[in-house]
Structure formats: C-alpha cells, structure tokens
Amino acid sequence: MDSTHVILSFLVAVLLGFLIGLERERKRETQGSIFAGIRTFPLIALFGAVVGALTQAVSPWVLVGSFLPMAVLIALAYWRETVGVKVGGTTQVAVLVAYGLGVLAGYGEFVPALAGSVLTTGMLSMRTELRRLAGGLSREDLFAVVQFAVVSLVVLPLVPNETFGPWGVWNPHTIWILVVLISGLSFVGYVASKLIGVTRGIGWSGLLGGLASSTAVTMSFSERSKKQPTLSIVYAIGALAASAVMVPRLWVLLGVLQPKMIPPTLLSLGVLFVITTIGGLTVLRERNRDQIEGARVTNPFELRTALQFALLFSIILLAAKAAQVYLGTGGLYLASALAGVTQLDAITLTLIHQVGSGLDVHVAARSLAIAAATNSLFKAGLAVTIGARRFGRSVLVTLLLAAVGCIAAAWLLPMP
C-alpha cells in the first residue's frame, strides 16, 4: 500500500474523529465528565485507520482481532457511566462509529468516512431538537413516516427506469419521482416546522422545494392550506418563494448546458423573478403573527395529491410532444405552453438540445418565456381552485402579474 495514501488516510481519520470529539467535548463542559472527548475520538478514529491499513497489508484477521479491545473499552466505559442514576450509551456508540469510520478511511473510502462523521456530529449536536421532535409525534405522524418511507425507499427502486408509449414520452421512474417529491415536500415541511417552528419551517421547505419543482410545492401547499386555513399566509409565502427560486435554478441549468441562452432570457425571466419576489415580500409583510400562534401542522403525507399530479403530468407530456411533432415551429410555442404547465425541466432541456442543433436562440428564449408564464398561470390556478381562499388570493395576483410581465418582456423588449 502506498505510504502517501496511508498518511492521507491517517489525516482524514484524525479530522473525522476531531469533528465528533469536538461535539462530545462541548457536552463535557455542560454535563460533566464523559468517557471520550476532543483527544480520545481522534485517537480512536486513527486506531481504526491503522487497523484498516494493516488489514489490507497483512491479513483480514487484524480487523477481527482489533475489535476485541474496542469492545472491552466500550463495555468498561458503559459500566462506569451507568453505575449512577443516569443510564445512557450515546458516547460509547459514537466511539464505535468513530472506530468504524476510521477503518473506512484506512481502506481509502475518504468521502464516505467524512460524510459519516458529519452525519454523526449533526445527530449528536441536535439532541434537544430531536427529542422535541420525537416528543411531539403522534401515532398518525408515525404512520405517515412509514407510508413515506414505503413510497420513496421501497417502491421507487422497483419502478422500471425505461421509456414507453408514443414517442417514448413516459418514464415510470421519472413519474414516480414526482410522486415522491410532492409527498416528500409536505413531509419535509412538517419536520422543519417541528424543528424550527411553523412559520420558518414551511417557508424554508418551500424555498428549497422550489429548487426541485415549484409546481409540486404549489400543489402541496395549496392542498394543505385548505386543511389548515390559519396557515394560509405562511403557505403562500412558501409557494411564492418556490416560484421565485425557480428562475435562478433555470439560469444555472442554462449556464451549464447552453450559456448563449442566458442573455436573451435575462429580461423575460428577470421580470418574472422580480415580480414574484416583490409579491412574496408583500405577503410576508402582511402576515399576521397572532393568527398563526399555536397553529399545528398535521399529518404530512399527501399521496392522493401526488398521484393526481403525476397523472396530469403524464397527459401533458404526451400532448406537448404531439404538438411539437405535428405543428412544426408554431407547435414549439404550443408545446412549450403545454410542457410548462407541470414543470420546466423537460422543455428547458428540449430547447437546449434544439439550440445545439440549429434552433434560433431567440425563438428558444421566447419558448422558454411561454413555458415559464404558463407554469405561473397554472400554479395560480392551483392556488385558487385547490387552496384556501386567502392562500389563493395571495398567490394569484403575484403569479398572474409575473406571467403577463414575462410574456410582455419576451415580445415587446429587444433581446440582447
């Protein structure tokens, strides 16, 4: 084994041990003596890296033999800590994890080892928040967690990842990802509201969800605002935040795959971004804090809404492709409008590909503006028809103005 690689594994092991030990040392200062701290954890992880290196160089039995002293050490530490009234084994388990991560580093798996140390440190440092989350869970909440786990972790890997249907427009794996995304958005918002409060939790989940699909966020938040009208303003802020962050995400996608499409879209998409942002800030100022005081976010799992959206997405995919095939250039605008109803990624990637094949960049930019405007109108319709009255009113005005402004900028203002 190369000596440089071994030294690097030792450094990584010490670093990951230091991360975990730093958190445990903080506990020592607040709760008294503990088994291991900022010095012991790096040494344990380093021991694991040594074992990993020796296992490769000498024999796999080194790993088996090294586990015995670790087990004895952990058992003695646990026995000593549980002599008193308090019984707990968090530090001892963390030691075992640090040793295992050190072994991973010794085998050269640096990224998984460091990722494991970050996750471990995060879980250890969130003791209060996690206990508050667990204490607030009801039987209904636990059942919702199980449902979401089945949909995302069990069903998704089993769904075939291949295209079928006319022109190969349908991919079951892609469609089911939307189901997971929409149901997951409510789930993430629920967990965030438990950890950082209802208002901030829903707002941040909307903002982050917009990086994946602002339409899915609007669908999910519309449904939940109907069930929880006292949170309508908060859900409206989250929906508008998702619509605003959609624009920078599109520019990043264009910048990576087709940079020359960015200048002609700056005005149209920029107008949409500015209007949506101003609208979101206006709704934020109108939020009545007294109205949402003590509000509770209920069962986070919304599978029915997610399935309805996936079905609509499948239908629109077929209609957009048909318009593009049978109507030529004029059909490109119609296809953009239809594709933009559900989400923008598919039509954006299509336009990027066509620009690379010779499509005029200004035609592509106008097509993308149509898709973005249609998407905003569709989300406004969702907010009005599915959401609570106050939610619909708050979202409708902003997204309607954003759609009109986007189209006007694309057709009336000169493109760079």
Secondary structure, DSSP 4 states (H G I P E B T S, - for coil): --HHHHHHHHHHHHHHHHHHHHHHHHHHHHH---S--TTHHHHHHHHHHHHHHHHHHT-THHHHHHHHHHHHHHHHHHHHHTTSS----HHHHHHHHHHHHHHHHHTT-HHHHHHHHHHHHHHHHTHHHHHHHHHT--HHHHHHHHHHHIIIIIIHHHS----BSGGG-B-HHHHHHHHHHHHHHHHHHHHHHHHH-HHHHHHHHHHHHTTT-HHHHHHHHHHHHHH-GGGHHHHHHHHHHHHHHHHHHHHHHHHHH-GGGHHHHHHHHHHHHHHHHHHHHHHHHH--HHHHTT--------HHHHHHHHHHHHHHHHHHHHHHHHHHHHHHHHHHHHHTTT-SHHHHHHHHHHHHTT--HHHHHHHHHHHHHHHHHHHHHHHHHHS-HHHHHHHHHHHHHHHHHHHHHHHHSPP-
